[in-house]
Amino acid sequence: MIKKVALYGALLALIALALKLVEYRLLVIDNAIEVYAGIIAVIFIAIGIAVGNKLTRPKEKLVEVQIPVPVQNKAADMDPGELGLSKREYEILLLMARGLSNQEIASEMYLSIHTIKTHVSNIFTKLDVKRRTQAIVKARELGLAV
């Protein structure tokens, strides 16, 4: 049984090989000029498309234009007195914005720490905030030079 299957398999393989040889002979040997001409035509079409796209594509130009943008300097317009801040409270707010602690502010301004705490408390009340960071953000939003 195995010999018959192997014999039929070998016979079918030989028939397939013979058909491929005939097909090769008909396509390549007999029609060699047409096959080569077709390959060359495909190559020229590809080159033509590539060159045509390159030549007909519009060239992009980069134009740099400077547009003046008006800058509003709220800090120059806003007066700390408009918010009810005294000159001393504004000075302390500026020092707070620099990141100084109450003790450092007191040392720099030659005031007691109790006085600084009172001013900071007044700043919080006038700006309606609860923390130093909120006071600095609110002052910047209102246009103070902080």
C-alpha positions as CSV (number, residue, x, y, z in Angstrom):
1,M,0.0,0.0,0.0
2,I,2.8,2.4,0.9
3,K,4.6,1.6,-2.3
4,K,1.5,2.4,-4.4
5,V,1.1,5.8,-2.6
6,A,4.8,6.6,-3.1
7,L,4.6,5.6,-6.8
8,Y,1.5,7.7,-7.4
9,G,3.1,10.6,-5.5
10,A,6.3,10.4,-7.6
11,L,4.3,10.1,-10.8
12,L,2.2,13.2,-9.9
13,A,5.4,15.1,-9.0
14,L,6.9,14.2,-12.4
15,I,3.7,15.3,-14.2
16,A,3.7,18.7,-12.3
17,L,7.4,19.2,-13.1
18,A,6.7,18.5,-16.8
19,L,3.8,21.0,-16.8
20,K,6.0,23.7,-15.2
21,L,8.7,23.1,-17.8
22,V,6.2,23.5,-20.6
23,E,4.8,26.6,-19.0
24,Y,8.3,28.0,-18.6
25,R,9.1,27.2,-22.2
26,L,5.9,28.9,-23.4
27,L,6.2,32.0,-21.3
28,V,9.9,32.7,-21.1
29,I,11.6,31.1,-24.0
30,D,9.0,31.7,-26.7
31,N,7.8,35.1,-25.4
32,A,11.1,36.3,-24.0
33,I,11.0,39.7,-25.8
34,E,7.5,40.4,-24.5
35,V,8.4,39.5,-20.9
36,Y,11.5,41.7,-20.9
37,A,9.6,44.6,-22.6
38,G,6.9,44.4,-20.0
39,I,9.5,44.5,-17.1
40,I,11.2,47.5,-18.7
41,A,7.8,49.2,-19.2
42,V,6.9,48.8,-15.5
43,I,10.3,50.2,-14.5
44,F,9.8,53.3,-16.7
45,I,6.3,53.8,-15.4
46,A,7.5,53.8,-11.8
47,I,10.3,56.3,-12.7
48,G,7.9,58.5,-14.5
49,I,5.4,58.6,-11.7
50,A,8.2,59.4,-9.2
51,V,9.7,62.2,-11.3
52,G,6.3,63.6,-12.2
53,N,5.3,63.9,-8.5
54,K,8.6,65.5,-7.7
55,L,8.3,68.1,-10.5
56,T,4.6,69.0,-10.1
57,R,4.5,69.2,-6.3
58,P,4.2,72.8,-5.2
59,K,7.2,74.0,-3.3
60,E,6.4,75.1,0.2
61,K,7.7,78.5,1.3
62,L,8.3,79.3,4.9
63,V,7.3,82.9,5.6
64,E,8.2,84.3,9.0
65,V,6.0,87.2,10.0
66,Q,6.3,89.1,13.2
67,I,3.0,90.1,14.7
68,P,3.2,92.7,17.4
69,V,1.2,91.6,20.4
70,P,0.2,94.3,22.9
71,V,1.2,93.3,26.4
72,Q,-0.8,94.6,29.3
73,N,1.3,95.3,32.3
74,K,-1.2,95.1,35.0
75,A,1.5,95.5,37.6
76,A,2.1,99.1,36.5
77,D,-1.6,99.8,36.5
78,M,-2.6,98.2,39.8
79,D,-1.9,100.0,43.0
80,P,-1.6,98.0,46.2
81,G,-3.7,100.7,47.9
82,E,-6.7,99.8,45.6
83,L,-6.8,96.4,47.4
84,G,-6.5,98.1,50.8
85,L,-3.0,97.0,51.3
86,S,-0.7,99.4,53.1
87,K,2.8,100.1,51.9
88,R,4.3,97.9,54.6
89,E,1.9,95.0,53.9
90,Y,2.8,95.2,50.2
91,E,6.5,95.0,51.1
92,I,5.8,92.0,53.3
93,L,3.8,90.4,50.4
94,L,6.8,90.9,48.1
95,L,9.1,89.2,50.6
96,M,6.6,86.4,51.0
97,A,6.6,85.9,47.2
98,R,10.4,85.6,47.4
99,G,9.9,82.6,49.7
100,L,11.0,84.1,53.0
101,S,9.6,82.9,56.3
102,N,8.1,85.2,58.9
103,Q,11.4,85.1,60.8
104,E,13.4,86.0,57.8
105,I,11.0,88.8,56.9
106,A,11.3,90.1,60.5
107,S,15.1,90.1,60.3
108,E,15.2,91.8,56.9
109,M,12.8,94.5,57.9
110,Y,14.1,95.0,61.5
111,L,10.6,94.3,62.9
112,S,9.4,91.8,65.5
113,I,8.0,88.5,64.4
114,H,4.7,89.4,66.1
115,T,4.4,92.5,63.9
116,I,5.1,90.4,60.8
117,K,2.5,87.9,61.8
118,T,0.0,90.7,62.3
119,H,0.7,92.1,58.8
120,V,0.5,88.7,57.2
121,S,-2.9,88.1,58.9
122,N,-4.1,91.5,57.6
123,I,-2.9,90.6,54.1
124,F,-4.8,87.3,54.2
125,T,-7.9,89.1,55.3
126,K,-7.7,91.8,52.6
127,L,-7.0,89.3,49.8
128,D,-9.5,86.8,51.2
129,V,-7.1,83.9,51.4
130,K,-6.0,81.4,54.0
131,R,-2.4,80.5,53.0
132,R,0.7,82.3,51.8
133,T,0.7,80.6,48.5
134,Q,-2.9,81.6,47.9
135,A,-2.0,85.2,48.7
136,I,0.8,85.2,46.2
137,V,-1.3,83.7,43.5
138,K,-4.2,86.1,44.1
139,A,-1.8,89.1,44.1
140,R,-0.4,88.0,40.7
141,E,-3.9,87.4,39.4
142,L,-4.9,90.9,40.5
143,G,-1.9,92.4,38.7
144,L,0.4,93.3,41.6
145,A,4.1,93.0,40.8
146,V,4.7,90.1,43.1
